[in-house]
Amino acid sequence: QELDKSYTALAVQLTQALGEPVRYVPPANIQKYAQEIRKGSYDILIDGPHLGAWRIAKGVHKPVAVADKPLTFLVATLATDTSTQSLAQLAGKSVCAPAAPQVSTLMILNQFPNPLQMPDMRTAETYQVSIERILRGECQAVVVTDMFYENKLGNDAKTKLNVIFNSRPLPGYVMTASDKLSADKREALTKRLTTANP
């Protein structure tokens, strides 16, 4: 997958910054990921601001860097769906999105304070899978990042969708590191990430 390639390339940059091997280990699923975080299995993590903030608050990790670009999410329906023009109209309807606790999914669920009026959330492994599923008629709406929508989605797919909601911006993705990395090593990572030319 493209994401795996990006993280593998990042691991090479981090290896250069630290002078020791850094290996990308993709999580099997969100439950396993959470278990491994609690066990302290990961030395370096990159994920949403809510998970990074939790690790920092619990003293599990120290902050290394935050992406400059804020995270913004959008909800889209099929352009032919004239009955769903607002987020409130998604109550009881199927929405393809990553599994919680992905921040995109949590942000949308937060818009529905009444559990009896929530959408029917259907897990999709990636934003691309969500798009494929809505275009096949397997869900009535999708949740994706604005970056994915603007940069990864082709014009043909965009013409078939109608954006009905844009979230408020959140802090960008966060990198944290465990105490297994010395303060000097964490500083080297910060320097590398803030001066790297991608």
Stockholm file with secondary structure:
# STOCKHOLM 1.0

chainA/1-198         QELDKSYTALAVQLTQALGEPVRYVPPANIQKYAQEIRKGSYDILIDGPHLGAWRIAKGVHKPVAVADKPLTFLVATLATDTSTQSLAQLAGKSVCAPAAPQVSTLMILNQFPNPLQMPDMRTAETYQVSIERILRGECQAVVVTDMFYENKLGNDAKTKLNVIFNSRPLPGYVMTASDKLSADKREALTKRLTTANP
#=GR chainA/1-198 SS CHHHHHHHHHHHHHHHHHTSCCCCCCCSSHHHHHHHHHHTCCSEEEECHHHHHHHHHTTSCEEEEECSSCBCEEEEEETTCTTCCSGGGGTTSEEEECCTTSHHHHHHHTTCCSGGGCCEEEECSSHHHHHHHHHTTSCSEEEEEHHHHHHTSCHHHHHTEEEEEECCCBCCCEEEECTTSCHHHHHHHHHHHHHCCC
#=GC SS_cons         CHHHHHHHHHHHHHHHHHTSCCCCCCCSSHHHHHHHHHHTCCSEEEECHHHHHHHHHTTSCEEEEECSSCBCEEEEEETTCTTCCSGGGGTTSEEEECCTTSHHHHHHHTTCCSGGGCCEEEECSSHHHHHHHHHTTSCSEEEEEHHHHHHTSCHHHHHTEEEEEECCCBCCCEEEECTTSCHHHHHHHHHHHHHCCC
//
